[in-house]
Amino acid sequence: MLTSDKATTPALHASSQLSVGLQSSFAKKTFGAIRFALFFLAATKTAQGLAAEVDNPWLIRARAVHMNMSNQSAPINALNVPADAIHIENRTIPEVDITYFFTPNWAAELVLTVPQRHDVSLHVNGNSTALGNFQHLPPTLSVQYHFAPKAKIQPYIGAGINYTQFHDVKLSAGASLPLELEDDSIGLSYGAGVDFVLNKKWSLNVDVKKLQIRSDVLLNGNAISSVKADPLLIGIGIGYRF
């Protein structure tokens, strides 16, 4: 006995919609990163012919950076938890960045650090409850414009993309309520800074950045809240040009 195609059409349509829905979140996160990477590669190739204008195109900095979390979160209605109750610990971390100057004004900066562990707590009605901790690794790639490359004081601005990996997540709202985070986060970054030139090789640096770092909070695989860490980074350090 043959089955009518019309009878299977709604099921196939529903399956297709589910597949699209599952893929859309990942696609939205990665499309911007892919587009930025392609633009960056094209700009790199174009700028290779201009690099001869820079005597010392490489700059490496070491900074101490304070991460001040914005701590915005969605409410958890099932547990009577209000909005913005999930707090992620502020920390001061070590950081290394590598900058390459394509021209005296234009540069690319890659910011690196080691995995960082943050404590997480729940703040409700003046009471604080520990939820646990997690580790994250947040490398950031930016394109910068330096306004006064020949001056003793060299301000700059920059914008780019941050990719954060979450791992070793140890969060719980109780013995029977283990919590998880998403595997990663892709977001924008932007900031500004200034180099104070000491001599041809050495400089002091002050840098401020804002990152988008976000994740759903998961219970048994289902999202029960979302967190916007979105840290403000304030760093001070020393740079070496070569």
N, C-alpha and C positions, 0 to 999 in steps of 0.2 A: 504494500500500500504506500503510495507516494505522499509525502508531507508537503503541504502548501508552503511556498516561499513567504507568503504573506504572514503565516503564523510565526515564522522565525524572525521576521524583520524587527519587531519591537525588542526582542532579546538581544539581537546583534547590535541594534542601535544603543541600547543601555550599556552593553559591554564596551562599545566604542567610547561612549561618554565617560565611563569609569576610567578607561585607559588614558584618555586625554587629561582627565582631572588629576590622575596620579603623576603624570609627566609634567604638567604645567608648572608646578612649583619649582621643580628642578630646572626647567627650561628658563624660567624667569630669573633664577639666581645666576645661571651660567651664561646666558646670552650677553649680558652686559660685560662680564669678564672676558668672554671670547672677543667681543667687538673691541674692547680696550686693548687686548693683547695684539690683535691684528693691526690696529692703528699704531701701537707702540713699535711693532716690528717694522712697519712701513716707514715710520718716522726715523727709526734707527738707521735703516739703509740709506735714506735720503741724507741724513746728517753725517754719514761717514766722511763724505767729501769736505765737510766743514770742520771736522775735528782738528785739522792742522792749525786752525786759528788759536787753539788752546795749548799753551806750553806744557801745563801739567793737568791733564784732563781728569785724573783720579783724585778723589777726596774721601778719606775714611774718618769717621767720627766714632767716639765712644761717649755715651751719655748715661746719666742717671735720670730716669723718667718716672714721674709720679702719675699713676692712673687713677683718675677720679671718676667713678662710675655714676651714670645718670639714674640708675635704679628705677626704671619705669617698667611696670608689669601689669598684665590684665588680671582682673579679679578671678578668684576661684570660688564660684558661687556654691558649689556642692560642699565646700569645707568652710563656708562663711569667711573667706579671706578677701579683704578689700583690695582695690587697685593699689599698685605701687608698694605692696607690702614685702615683696621679695627684695632683699638687699644683698649685693655682692661686695665683698671686701675691697676697699681701696688699697693699692699697693704701690711701693716704689721699686722699680725693677731696673736691671742693667739692659743696655741696648747698644747695638752696633749698627751703623748705617754706612752703606757704600754708595757713593755718588759719582756719576760719570758725566762730564761736561761735553756735550756735542758742539756747543759754541760757547763763547764767554757768558752768554745769558741763559741758554737753555741747558737743562741737565735732567737726568733720571736718577732717582734715589730709591734704593732698596733697603728697608729697615728690617733688621733681624734681631731676635732675642732667643732665649732658651725657654722651654715650657714653663709656664707660671701657674701656681696653684692659688686658688681663691676660696676662702670660706664663704658660705652662703647662709643667711639667716632670715627668719620671718619676723616682721615687726607689726604687731597688731595691738591697738589700744595701749601703747606704751610698753608692751612686753616684747621681749626678744627671745626667739626660739631657734636654736641651731638646726639647720637642715643638712649640713654636711659640707662637702667641698668638691671642686673639679679642677682639672688642668686645662689650659688652652695655649695654643701657639699661634700668634697673630702677625705673620709677615705682611709688610705693606709696601707696595710699589707706587711711586708718585712721579709725575712730571713737574719740574720746578722752573720758575722764571726768576733769575737773579737780576735785580735792578741796577746794581752798581759794581760790576765785577772787578773794577780796577781801584775801588776805594778801600779805605781802611775799615769802614763799617759797611757791610754788604747785606742788605735786607733781601728777602725772597718770599715768594708765595708758591704753593704747590697744591696739586689735587691728584687723586689716583684711586686705587682700589685696595681693599683689605680682604685677606682670606684667613679666616680663623678656624682652626681645628679644635674641637672639644674632645677630651679623652679622660680616662680614669675618673669617670663621674661617680661620686659616692654621695648621693643625695637621698634623703628619705623624709617623709612626713609622718613616720611612725614605723613600727616593726613590720607591718604588713602593707606599707605604702611606699615602695621604692620608686624614686623618680629618676627620669632620664632627660638628657638634652639631645638636640639634634647633633648629627656628626660634625657639621661645619656651618659656617656663616660667610657669606660674601656681601660686602657693602662698600660704600664710598668712603673716602678719606679726604680731608682737606686741612690746610694749615698754613702757617707762616713762621718765619724765623729770621735770625740775623747772625752773621758771622763777624766777629771782631778780629781782624787780622793782626797777628803779632809780628810775623815776618813772612818770608816767601813760602815757608813750609807749614807753620803752625798757626792755629786760630782758636779762639773760644767761640762757643755756639750756645744760643738760646733758641729753643724750638717749641712751638705749640701746635698740636694736631687734634682733630676731632675724628673719631672712627665710628662707623656703624657696625656694631657687633650685636646680633640678635638671634634668638632661638625660641622655639616652643619648649614648654615644660611638659613632659610626657609621663603618663601613668598607665601602665599596662599597654603601652603603644599608642595611647590616645592623648591628644593635646588637651590639657586642662588649663593651661595658661600660656602666656608668651612674655618674654623678657627682652627689654632693650637695655643692654649694658651701656652702649654708646659712650665709651670713656673719653674724657678730655685728658690729653697727654701733655704734660708740661715737663720739658727736659732741659738739662744744662750739661755741657760736656766740652770736649776738646777735639779738634780736628787736625789731620795731617794731610797735606797736599803732595801728590807725587805723579 
